[in-house]
């Protein structure tokens, strides 16, 4: 399969995975409910998913992240390797992720609870990290020619590097 066909397939897979994992259609910066925060507070105010993802992937050969929607999410890809996506969701927590993915397994990212799934159809690992009861971060890894355990290991490694920069609930 040539390179021109692989990259659009990855982008399509990541968009499909974001849809099936219960992402919100809220616009970045739009206030949403968040436990422990003042009404109307966006826990991700001032955070841009593409800037965060680009910083995490600096020097690793990834293309700059692209956001192709109104949501605060981003995808960066690397030829012959795969792609990572990051979505900062201020209005859906882990309960919504579990509702959309009943087979999700529990995981801890540093000291934060999370859930993850491996989607065999798209060959990607989606990992949700709790910020508050009503907000989460979604990290998705889609690796070309990598087994499930390696893809989920890569998603977890990226999430562990990301976690210290995430907001902490009051």
N, C-alpha and C positions, 0 to 999 in steps of 0.2 A: 504494500500500500504506500502510495507516495505521500510526501509531506503536505501537499496542498489538500489532501483528503483527510489526513489525520487531525490537523488542528481544528477544522470546523466540526469534526465529530466530537472532539473533546469539549469544545464550547457548547455544543448541543447537549452533550451528556451532563455537563455541569449545570446548565440551565434547567434541564429536566430534573436533576437531583434536587436543586434548590426548590423547585415547585413541589416535588413529592415529599420534601422534609418540612413543609409547613412554613415557608417564609411568608412574611407579611407583605402586603402591598403598600404599606405606609411609606411616605416619603421621608428621606433622611432629614432630621431636624424637626419633624412633626412630633409634638408632644404625645407621649403614650404613658399608660399607667406603669408604675414601677414601685415595688414594695419598699417602704422606708424612705422614699423620696417625696418631695413636695409635689402636689398635683401639677401635671403639665411638664415635669422635668424629664428630659431625655438623658438617660445614663451615658449615652455616647456623644453628647454634645461636644463639638470640637474635634471628634475623632473621624477621620476619613479612612474607610476601608482600604482604598488603593494606596494611600500613603503608608499605612501600617503594613500592608502586605509587601509593598516595595522595599521597605526598610528591613523586614524579616528575610527577604530573598536577595538582598544586595550581594553582589559578587558571585552569585550562583548561576549566572547565565540565563535568567528568566527575562522574558520581554516585560516591559512596564505593564503594570496591572491596568485592566480596562473595566470600567463600569458602564454597562449598556442598558441600565434601567434607572428609574427614579429612586430605587432603594440604595441604602448604604452597603453595597456589596461590590466585590471586585474579583476578577480572575486574572491570573498571570500564568503564562505557559512557557514551556521550554521545549524546543524541537527535540524529537526522539526521546523525550523523558516523560512528559505529562504536564499536569497543571495543578495549581492550588487555587481555591476560592476562599474568600473570607466574607461573611455577612454579619453585620452588627445590627441586631434586631432588638429595638427598644420596647416592643409590645408583645412578644411571645416568649414564654419561658420553656423550661424542660417539659412541663406537662403537655404543652401543645406539640412538642417534638415527639413525645411518647404516643400521643393520640394518633398522630400521622404515621408513626412507625412503631406499631405494637411490639415488634420483636427487638426493639433497641436494647442494648446491653449497657449496664452501668459502668462508668469509668471515673477515675479521679485525675484531674489535671492539676498538678501540684496540690493545693488544698481545696480546690473547687470541685463540686460534683458535676458530672456530665453524663451524657448518653452517646452511644455511637451505633451506627449500622454500616454494614457492607452491602452495597447494592450490586448484585451479580449482573444484572441487566446492563448497568452503566459501567461496571467495574470501577467503582469508586467507594471511598470510605467517607462518611459524613459524621462529624463529631460536634455535638452541641455542648457548650460550656455555660453553666448557670452564672448569671451576673446577679439578678434578683429573681424573685418568684415570677415576675412578668417580663424578664428580658434575658437574652442569651446571645452568645457568639456562636456562629456556625463555621467550622473549618472543614473544607472538603479537599480530599486528595484524589486525583485520578492519574494513575501511573501506567504508562504504556509498557506492556509485557512484564508486569510485576504481579506476583501472587498477592492474594488477599492480605496475608499477614504483613507483607512489606508495605503495601499501600496504607493500611491502617497504622502501622508503625510510623510511617512518614507523616500522616495526619497528626498523630499524637505528638511527635517531635516538634512539629510546627506549633501546635497548640501550647506545648510546654514553654516554648520560647516566647510566645505571644502573651501568655497569662500574666506575667508581672506588670505588663503595661495596661491591663484592663482595669476599669473602674471597680472600686470596692464599695459595696453597699454600706450606708452609715450604720 
